[in-house]
Amino acid sequence: MGKIYPQEVSRVKQWIKNGANFMFIPSYKLLEMTAKNKHPKIKKLPDVFKYVIMQNKPIRIEPQMALDYYEGKLDENNTFLLSHGDIKIIPQKIHINKGEI
């Protein structure tokens, strides 16, 4: 269980109602910990997820995961990860038509 963020909880709930997507952007510190692979929580991660983190690109997360994090209900390992980065809200789905690029 993590820290509770009451203001963010109400915002996240509103964004969820509006159909927003949520992304996690790893911090430099998380990238560094992942590269060194010495922290106990990082060592436990599957190699494929370490690879995803090392790509240093936004990682889509489920809206419920973001809400659980801000409500302090997320498990310890995921709370650790989300505490070492930023959760970004994508207000609406992005549709790209190949003919428009």
Residue frames as a rotation matrix with the C-alpha (Angstrom) as fourth column:
MET 1
0.575 0.818 0.000 0.00
0.818 -0.575 0.000 0.00
0.000 0.000 -1.000 0.00
GLY 2
-0.472 -0.773 0.424 1.21
0.794 -0.582 -0.176 3.45
0.383 0.253 0.888 -0.87
LYS 3
-0.850 0.082 -0.520 0.53
0.196 -0.867 -0.459 7.06
-0.488 -0.492 0.721 -0.16
ILE 4
0.057 0.944 0.324 -2.97
0.939 0.059 -0.337 8.43
-0.338 0.324 -0.884 -0.85
TYR 5
-0.945 -0.321 -0.064 -3.36
0.261 -0.859 0.441 11.40
-0.197 0.400 0.895 -3.23
PRO 6
-0.222 0.972 -0.083 -6.96
0.573 0.061 -0.818 12.66
-0.789 -0.229 -0.570 -2.74
GLN 7
0.093 0.268 -0.959 -6.86
-0.492 -0.825 -0.278 15.45
-0.866 0.497 0.055 -5.35
GLU 8
-0.705 -0.433 -0.561 -5.47
-0.698 0.281 0.659 13.14
-0.128 0.856 -0.501 -8.00
VAL 9
-0.801 0.461 0.381 -8.07
0.361 0.881 -0.306 10.47
-0.477 -0.107 -0.872 -7.17
SER 10
0.175 0.944 -0.279 -10.95
0.219 -0.313 -0.924 12.76
-0.960 0.100 -0.262 -8.16
ARG 11
0.033 -0.230 -0.973 -9.15
-0.834 -0.543 0.101 13.87
-0.551 0.808 -0.210 -11.33
VAL 12
-0.904 -0.422 -0.064 -8.33
-0.396 0.772 0.497 10.32
-0.160 0.475 -0.865 -12.36
LYS 13
-0.478 0.806 0.349 -11.93
0.480 0.573 -0.665 9.21
-0.736 -0.151 -0.660 -11.79
GLN 14
0.372 0.615 -0.695 -13.15
-0.241 -0.659 -0.713 12.05
-0.896 0.433 -0.097 -14.01
TRP 15
-0.278 -0.560 -0.781 -10.64
-0.917 -0.088 0.389 11.18
-0.286 0.824 -0.489 -16.75
ILE 16
-0.920 -0.003 0.393 -11.64
0.037 0.995 0.092 7.52
-0.391 0.099 -0.915 -16.55
LYS 17
0.009 1.000 0.020 -15.30
0.340 0.016 -0.940 8.53
-0.941 0.015 -0.339 -17.06
ASN 18
0.469 0.127 -0.874 -14.22
-0.589 -0.693 -0.416 10.51
-0.659 0.710 -0.250 -20.13
GLY 19
0.966 -0.024 0.256 -12.43
0.173 0.797 -0.579 7.49
-0.190 0.604 0.774 -21.62
ALA 20
0.571 -0.814 -0.110 -8.86
-0.818 -0.552 -0.162 8.76
0.072 0.182 -0.981 -21.23
ASN 21
0.694 -0.513 -0.505 -5.79
0.336 0.851 -0.403 6.55
0.637 0.110 0.763 -21.60
PHE 22
0.874 -0.439 0.209 -2.99
-0.400 -0.403 0.823 6.50
-0.277 -0.803 -0.528 -19.05
MET 23
0.621 -0.756 -0.208 0.73
0.143 0.370 -0.918 6.24
0.770 0.540 0.338 -19.72
PHE 24
0.860 -0.471 -0.194 3.69
0.202 -0.034 0.979 5.73
-0.468 -0.881 0.066 -17.42
ILE 25
0.695 -0.708 0.125 6.97
-0.144 -0.307 -0.941 7.44
0.705 0.635 -0.316 -18.23
PRO 26
0.604 -0.516 -0.608 9.97
0.782 0.530 0.327 5.97
0.154 -0.673 0.723 -16.38
SER 27
0.926 -0.361 -0.111 12.26
-0.292 -0.872 0.394 8.39
-0.239 -0.332 -0.913 -14.57
TYR 28
0.328 -0.903 -0.278 15.98
-0.625 0.013 -0.780 8.59
0.708 0.430 -0.560 -15.20
LYS 29
-0.290 -0.431 0.855 16.49
-0.946 0.262 -0.189 7.01
-0.143 -0.864 -0.484 -11.76
LEU 30
0.518 0.540 0.664 14.33
-0.412 0.837 -0.360 4.00
-0.750 -0.087 0.656 -12.72
LEU 31
0.898 -0.258 -0.357 16.23
-0.290 0.263 -0.920 3.65
0.331 0.930 0.161 -15.99
GLU 32
-0.033 -0.978 0.205 19.50
-0.821 -0.090 -0.563 3.72
0.569 -0.187 -0.801 -14.08
MET 33
-0.127 0.053 0.991 18.29
-0.823 0.552 -0.135 1.18
-0.554 -0.832 -0.027 -11.49
THR 34
0.839 0.500 0.215 17.07
-0.277 0.732 -0.623 -1.09
-0.469 0.463 0.752 -14.28
ALA 35
0.646 -0.667 -0.371 20.37
-0.459 0.048 -0.887 -0.86
0.610 0.743 -0.275 -16.15
LYS 36
-0.333 -0.814 0.477 22.36
-0.883 0.092 -0.460 -1.73
0.330 -0.574 -0.749 -13.00
ASN 37
0.310 0.596 -0.741 19.88
-0.308 0.800 0.515 -4.50
0.900 0.068 0.431 -12.03
LYS 38
-0.712 -0.641 -0.286 20.95
0.098 0.313 -0.945 -4.40
0.696 -0.700 -0.160 -8.37
HIS 39
-0.557 0.583 0.591 17.83
-0.829 -0.427 -0.361 -3.16
0.042 -0.691 0.721 -6.57
PRO 40
-0.854 0.188 0.484 15.85
-0.012 0.925 -0.380 -6.14
-0.519 -0.331 -0.788 -5.15
LYS 41
0.154 0.987 -0.037 12.56
-0.034 -0.032 -0.999 -5.02
-0.988 0.155 0.028 -6.73
ILE 42
0.293 -0.141 -0.946 14.21
-0.923 -0.301 -0.241 -4.52
-0.251 0.943 -0.218 -10.13
LYS 43
-0.759 -0.650 0.007 15.91
-0.636 0.745 0.203 -7.92
-0.137 0.149 -0.979 -9.94
LYS 44
-0.530 0.632 0.565 12.47
0.121 0.716 -0.687 -9.55
-0.839 -0.296 -0.457 -9.52
LEU 45
0.232 0.655 -0.719 11.09
-0.650 -0.445 -0.616 -8.00
-0.724 0.610 0.323 -12.71
PRO 46
0.597 -0.015 0.802 10.78
0.502 0.786 -0.359 -10.22
-0.626 0.618 0.477 -15.77
ASP 47
-0.463 -0.886 0.029 13.53
0.529 -0.250 0.811 -9.52
-0.711 0.391 0.585 -18.30
VAL 48
-0.312 0.405 0.860 10.97
0.894 -0.182 0.410 -8.51
0.322 0.896 -0.305 -20.91
PHE 49
0.781 0.618 -0.091 9.65
0.607 -0.717 0.343 -5.75
0.147 -0.324 -0.935 -18.63
LYS 50
0.223 -0.798 -0.560 13.18
0.392 -0.453 0.801 -4.56
-0.893 -0.398 0.211 -17.89
TYR 51
-0.619 -0.424 0.661 13.65
0.747 -0.061 0.662 -4.31
-0.240 0.903 0.355 -21.64
VAL 52
0.244 0.808 0.536 10.44
0.848 -0.446 0.287 -2.27
0.471 0.384 -0.794 -21.97
ILE 53
0.790 -0.003 -0.613 11.58
0.431 -0.709 0.559 0.13
-0.436 -0.705 -0.559 -19.24
MET 54
-0.148 -0.976 -0.161 14.99
0.441 -0.211 0.872 0.53
-0.885 0.058 0.461 -20.90
GLN 55
-0.178 0.154 0.972 13.32
0.971 -0.132 0.198 1.67
0.159 0.979 -0.126 -24.12
ASN 56
-0.726 -0.118 -0.677 12.56
0.425 -0.852 -0.307 4.92
-0.541 -0.511 0.669 -22.23
LYS 57
-0.793 0.586 0.165 9.21
-0.094 -0.385 0.918 5.30
0.601 0.713 0.360 -23.94
PRO 58
-0.350 0.747 0.566 5.74
-0.936 -0.259 -0.236 5.78
-0.030 -0.613 0.790 -22.48
ILE 59
-0.966 0.093 -0.240 4.19
0.098 0.995 -0.007 2.55
0.239 -0.030 -0.971 -21.23
ARG 60
-0.212 0.962 0.170 0.41
-0.517 -0.258 0.816 2.23
0.829 0.085 0.552 -21.37
ILE 61
-0.999 0.011 -0.047 -1.16
0.046 0.520 -0.853 1.36
0.016 -0.854 -0.520 -18.04
GLU 62
-0.304 0.949 -0.082 -4.73
0.755 0.292 0.587 0.46
0.581 0.116 -0.805 -17.23
PRO 63
-0.105 0.354 0.929 -6.87
-0.276 -0.908 0.314 3.29
0.955 -0.224 0.193 -15.83
GLN 64
0.867 0.474 -0.157 -7.66
-0.019 0.344 0.939 1.14
0.498 -0.811 0.307 -12.77
MET 65
0.244 -0.866 -0.437 -3.94
0.920 0.349 -0.178 0.79
0.306 -0.359 0.882 -12.05
ALA 66
-0.561 -0.407 0.721 -3.53
0.256 -0.913 -0.316 4.58
0.787 0.008 0.617 -12.03
LEU 67
0.293 0.770 0.567 -6.57
-0.456 -0.409 0.790 4.94
0.840 -0.490 0.232 -9.77
ASP 68
0.831 -0.019 -0.557 -5.33
0.410 0.698 0.588 2.23
0.377 -0.716 0.587 -7.39
TYR 69
-0.220 -0.975 -0.033 -1.94
0.820 -0.167 -0.547 3.96
0.528 -0.147 0.836 -7.22
TYR 70
-0.563 0.010 0.827 -3.45
-0.139 -0.987 -0.083 7.33
0.815 -0.162 0.557 -6.28
GLU 71
0.539 0.800 0.261 -5.86
-0.482 0.039 0.875 5.70
0.691 -0.598 0.406 -3.81
GLY 72
-0.228 -0.733 0.641 -2.94
-0.971 0.118 -0.210 3.92
0.078 -0.670 -0.738 -2.13
LYS 73
0.562 0.581 0.589 -4.40
-0.613 0.771 -0.174 0.49
-0.555 -0.263 0.789 -2.99
LEU 74
0.671 -0.341 -0.659 -1.79
-0.530 0.401 -0.747 -0.73
0.518 0.851 0.088 -5.48
ASP 75
0.891 -0.374 -0.258 0.53
0.452 0.792 0.412 -3.58
0.050 -0.483 0.874 -4.48
GLU 76
0.611 -0.696 -0.378 4.01
0.064 -0.432 0.900 -2.76
-0.789 -0.574 -0.219 -3.21
ASN 77
-0.266 -0.792 0.550 5.97
0.660 0.266 0.702 -3.71
-0.702 0.550 0.452 -6.35
ASN 78
0.031 0.349 0.936 3.82
0.937 -0.337 0.095 -1.70
0.348 0.874 -0.338 -8.75
THR 79
0.945 0.247 -0.213 3.71
0.317 -0.848 0.425 1.23
-0.075 -0.469 -0.880 -6.31
PHE 80
0.200 -0.958 -0.207 7.51
0.330 -0.133 0.935 1.17
-0.923 -0.255 0.289 -6.32
LEU 81
-0.422 -0.362 0.832 7.62
0.880 0.058 0.472 1.33
-0.219 0.931 0.294 -10.11
LEU 82
0.338 0.655 0.675 4.99
0.790 -0.588 0.175 4.05
0.512 0.474 -0.716 -10.50
SER 83
0.852 -0.099 -0.514 6.70
0.324 -0.671 0.667 6.10
-0.411 -0.734 -0.540 -7.78
HIS 84
-0.166 -0.977 -0.132 9.77
0.253 -0.171 0.952 6.20
-0.953 0.125 0.276 -10.03
GLY 85
-0.801 -0.048 0.597 8.24
0.597 -0.148 0.789 7.97
0.050 0.988 0.148 -12.99
ASP 86
-0.756 0.577 -0.308 5.30
-0.482 -0.810 -0.332 10.04
-0.442 -0.103 0.891 -14.13
ILE 87
-0.383 0.749 0.541 1.75
0.762 0.587 -0.273 9.02
-0.522 0.308 -0.795 -14.92
LYS 88
-0.903 0.087 -0.421 0.44
-0.294 -0.839 0.458 10.98
-0.313 0.538 0.783 -17.88
ILE 89
-0.054 0.957 0.284 -3.14
0.276 0.288 -0.917 11.25
-0.960 0.029 -0.280 -19.03
ILE 90
-0.993 -0.075 0.096 -3.97
0.108 -0.179 0.978 11.05
-0.056 0.981 0.186 -22.72
PRO 91
-0.583 0.807 -0.090 -7.40
-0.486 -0.436 -0.758 12.73
-0.651 -0.398 0.646 -22.80
GLN 92
0.566 0.811 -0.148 -8.65
-0.608 0.289 -0.739 11.06
-0.557 0.508 0.657 -25.97
LYS 93
0.344 -0.405 0.847 -7.72
0.475 0.853 0.215 8.21
-0.810 0.328 0.486 -28.20
ILE 94
-0.132 -0.485 -0.864 -5.39
-0.626 -0.635 0.452 9.17
-0.768 0.601 -0.220 -31.02
HIS 95
0.550 0.337 0.764 -6.43
0.400 0.697 -0.595 7.94
-0.733 0.633 0.249 -34.45
ILE 96
-0.255 -0.697 -0.670 -3.89
-0.493 -0.503 0.710 8.20
-0.832 0.512 -0.216 -37.24
ASN 97
0.832 0.463 0.305 -4.93
0.073 0.453 -0.888 7.61
-0.549 0.762 0.344 -40.82
LYS 98
0.001 -0.919 0.394 -1.99
0.691 0.286 0.664 6.64
-0.723 0.272 0.635 -43.01
GLY 99
0.131 0.119 0.984 -3.21
0.943 -0.320 -0.086 8.96
0.305 0.940 -0.154 -45.74
GLU 100
0.938 0.300 0.171 -2.93
0.228 -0.910 0.346 12.00
0.259 -0.286 -0.922 -43.42
ILE 101
0.556 -0.789 -0.263 0.76
0.357 -0.059 0.932 11.65
-0.751 -0.612 0.249 -42.63
